[in-house]
Amino acid sequence: MHRMSSRVTCSRSFAVSLLLASVTGLLSSTVLAQPAPAEESAQGETLSPEASPPKKGAYLSDWFNQDLTVIGSKDISFGPQPSDDVYLEYEYFGRKGPFELYGYVDIPKIFDIGNSHDKGAWDHGSPLFMEHEPRISIDYLAGRSLAVGPFKEWYVAFDWIYDHGSNTRNRANTLYSGLGTDIDTHSRVNLSANFYGRYQWENYGASNEYSWDGYRAQLKYIVPISSFSNGASLTYIGFTNFDFGSDLHKDNPARTANATVATNVLLYSFTHLRFTLVGRYFHNGGNWEDGSELNFGDGDFRARSNGWGYYAGIGYQF
C-alpha cells in the first residue's frame, strides 16, 4: 500500500487500504490446528480480501464498506481431510483515522451442501466462523512519518480467528498480534507485510491450547490488471502465510512445526456486483503432515494436507 502516515494523507491512503487491509480471508487464517474428527468445519479465510477502491456514492458509508457473498469451495486443506462447502459470508473493510479494518463472518454449509468431511450450521458442525484483522497506524498516532527506506507506514497488527464449533472440542480461538508495514514498490504492485506471534486458546483439542505457540510471517500483494468500458475492473490479489515455530509436532508425529498457505485471487468487480475465482496452495495445511496415517474413529486414512484448493464466489457490495 502506498500510504503516508500523517493526517493530511489519510484520504489518499484510504483507497489503497481498502485493497490491502490486514486477511483475510478469503482466506487469512491458517494454523488452526486439530479439527475434531466428526465436525471439521473451519472455513479458513474469506474469498476476496479488500476488494476494490471506493467509488463515490456507491456505498452506505464513504469509508466503511460491506458485502455479502455466496462462496463455493473445494479441496480446502486446513485439516487432514479436505472439505468442500457452500457458505454465506459477510465482509467489511475500510480505513478511518489510525484504524485499518478488515474482517468477515461465515455461516458454514448454510445451504446444506458439502462433502462428508464438511459439517456446518445444520448438521452439528460450526454455525459460525469469523476472522477480524485490524491494524492501528503507529505513524498516525505519533503525528509524523516513521518511514524507513521502502517501509512507508508502520502498524500494530492483529488477526483474531474464531470457529464456534458445536462444543469446546470442536472450537478454535486464535489471536495473532505483532507489527505490520506498507511497502513502496515504485510500481503498480501494492505490497504489505505483517509479522505475528500466536496465542492459542481452544484448538480442536490439540496440545497447544492455552499457550503461546509459534509465529506467522504474512505477505500481501495486489496488482490492478485492467478496467473495462462496462465499468468493471479486474484485479489480482495474493497473499502468503508462513507459520512456523509451533510445538504441535513434539507430541504428535502427524503434526508439523511449519505450515504454508499461498492464495491467488482474481476479482472481477462492478460498483456493487463482484465475481471471484481463487486458487490456494496448501503445504502442511493446519500443521498436519501430508501422508501421515490417522484414524478419527471411522477407519484409517492418510492425511491430505498438501495440494491445491479452489473457491468461487458471487457477491454484492454496499
N, C-alpha and C positions, 0 to 999 in steps of 0.2 A: 504494500500500500504506500502511496505517496502522500503522507500527511505530515504537516509541520505540527509543532507542539503548542504554539501559543493560541490564545483565544481568537485572534483575528483570522486564523487559518482554519477554524473548525468547519465552516460551511464547505470549503473545498475538500477537506478530508472526509466529510460525511459520505460523499458519493462513493469514494473508494471503500470506506469502511463497510458499506452495505455489501460490497462484493466479497470482502475478506475479513469479516469479524472473526473473533476467535471461536467450528467444529468446527458438525459439527458434524452431523450429521449428518447431509446424507450421511450421515455416515461420519462421526468423530470419536466415539468411544472405541475401546478395543480390548483392553486386557481384562475385561470382566472374565473371571476365571471359570470356576467349575459350574456348568449348568446342571441343574437337577435332572437325573436321567429321564424321569417321566414328564417333566414340564419345562423343557428347554425353550425359552421364549424371548431372549434378548434380541432386539432388532438391530442393535449396533448403532448406526448413525443415519442421519437424515439424507434425503435424496438430493437436495440442492442447497448447499450452504450459501447464504448471502447471494441471492440471485443476481440482480442487475441494478444499475444506478437508478436513483429515484426519478420519476417523470412527474413534472408539476401537475397537480390536480388529479393524480392517479390514485391517491390513497386517502384513507380517513385521516391520516396524520402526515405532516411533511417530513417527519423523521422516524416514526415508528411504523414499520411495515410488517404485514402479516400475510400468510397464505394458508390455504387448505389444499392438501394433495392426496390423491389415492395412489399408492405405490404397490407394485408387484415386485417380488424379489425371488431369486432362485440361486440355490447352492451357496448360501451365506454361511461362512465357516467361523463364527465366533465361538462355537463349541465343536466337539469332536464328530458330531453328526450334522452335516449341512442341512439347513432348513429352507423351505420355500414358504412364502406368505404373501397375502394381500392385505394391506393395512391402511388406516387413515392417519394422516399426520397434520398437526397444526404447527406452524413455524413462524417465528418472528425474528426481526433483525433491525438494527439501527444504531445511530450514534447521537448522543446528547451530552454536550459538555465533555467531561472526562470519561464518560461511560460508553463503552462499545459493547453492544448487547447482541447476542445470538443464542437461540435455543429452539427446541422443538418438543412436542409431546405426541407420542404414538399410541394408538389403540390397536394392539396386535390382533391379527386374524379376525378383524371386525366383521368380515363377510363370510366367516367360517370356511375360508379357502386356504389350504396349506398342506404340506406333506405330513407323514406320520410323526416326524420329529418336531413339528411345529404345534405349539399349544398357545391358546390366546384367551380372549375375553369370555368365550362361550364353552370352553372345554377344560376348565380347571387349570388354565395357564395364567400368564400375566395379563391383567386387564389394563396395565399402564406401563409404558417405558418412556423415559424422558431424559433429556440432556440440556444443560444450560452452560454457556461459555462466556461469561462476562470478562471484560478486560477494563482496567482503570488506568488512564494515562498518567504516568508519573510526570511527564513534561508539563501537562496541563496544570496539575496540582502545584508544581514548582513555579509556574508562571514564566518559564523560559525553555528554550530548546536545549535538550541534552544530547543532541545528535553527535555521533562519533563515526566519521567516515561514512559508509553507506547506511548505517543504522540510524534511521531518521526519527523514530519516536519509540519510547520505552513504556512498558505497561506492567502492572501487577496482573497476572493472568490466572484464571481459574477454569476448571472444567468439572462439573458435577454431573454424574451419571447415576440414574436410579431406575431399577427394574422392580416393580412392586411384587411380582410373584404371587402365588396363591397361599404361601406360608413362608416362614423365615428361611427354610432350607432352599426355597426356590426364589430367593430375593437377592439382589445385589445393590450396593450403595457405595459409590466410589467418588473420592474427591482428589482431583489433580490441582496442585497450586504451584505457582512459580513466577517466572519472568518471561515477558514477551517483547517482541520488537517488530517494526516495519522496516523493510529493506528497500533502498532505492536502487533499482536495476538499470536506470537510464535507458529503459526500453518499454515496450508495451506490456511486459510481464509485471504484474503486481505480486509482490512476494512478502510473506511474513513468517515469523518463526516463534515458537514457544518452547520453553523447557520447564518441565514439571517434576515435582516429587508426588508420589501417590500414597494417599491414606485409604486403607480398605476397611470399611465396616462389613456388613454382610457380603458374602461372595459365593452363594450357592453351596455353602457348607465346606468350602475349601480351607486349607490350613493357614492361609494368610489373613484370615478375618481379624478385624480389630487391631491392625498393626500398620506401620509404615512399611511399604513393600515395593521397591523399585521406582523407576523413573520413566518419563516419556520425553522424547525429542520429536517435535512436530514441525513440519514444513508445509506451508500452503502457498499455492501459486495459481494465478488467474490470467488467462490470455483472451482478450476480446478478439473474436475471429472476423466477424462481419456484421454489417447492418443491411437491411433489405428495404426495398421500396414499399412493402406492405406494412412497415412499422416494426417488424420483428428484428431481433438480434440473436446472434449465435455466439456463445461464449464457452471456452474450455475452462473448467475448474478442476484443480487437482490438489490432493494433499496426501502426505505420507506420515504415518505414526510409527515410530520405532520405540518399542517398550523394552526395557532392559533392567537387569538387576533384581528380578523377582527371586524370592526364596521358595517358590512353589515346587521346584524340581527336587529340593533337598529331601523331601519325604514322600515323593511320588514320582517314579521314573517316567510316567506318562505325561508329566508336566515339564515345561521349559522355563528357563530364566528370561528368554527373549521372545518377542513376537513383533511381526511387521505387517502392516496393512497399507497398501497403496491404492488410492481411489482416483478414478478418472471419470469426469463428468462432462457431458455435452448438454448444454442448456439452450433451448430454443424458446425465446420468450417474447410475448407482446406486452402491452401495458398491463394487462391482467392475466391473460392465459399463458401457461408455461408447460413445456414438454421437456422431459428429462430422460436421458439414457446414461447408464453408469456401468462401467466395468471396474471391479475391485479385486485386487490380488491379495491373497492371504498367505502368510508364511508363519506356521505355528499359531494359527488363529486362536485367540483366547488362551494362549500359553499351553496349548496341547501339542504333544509331539506327534507329528504326522506318522501314521502307520503303526502306532502303539496299539497293543491288544487291550481291549476293555470289555467290561460286562456290567451293565447297569441294571441287571435283573431280567433282561429279556433275551439273553443269549450273547455269545461272544461276537465281537465285531472289531474292526480295525479303524482307528481314528482317521478321519479325512480332514486335516486342518491346513493343508496346502492346496493352492489352486485358485481358479477364478470364480467369482460370484457376480451376479448381474441384477440390476434394478431398472425399472422403467416407471415413470410417473407422469400424471397429468394433474395440474393444479390451477388454482385461481388465487391471484394475489390482490390484496385490498388494503 
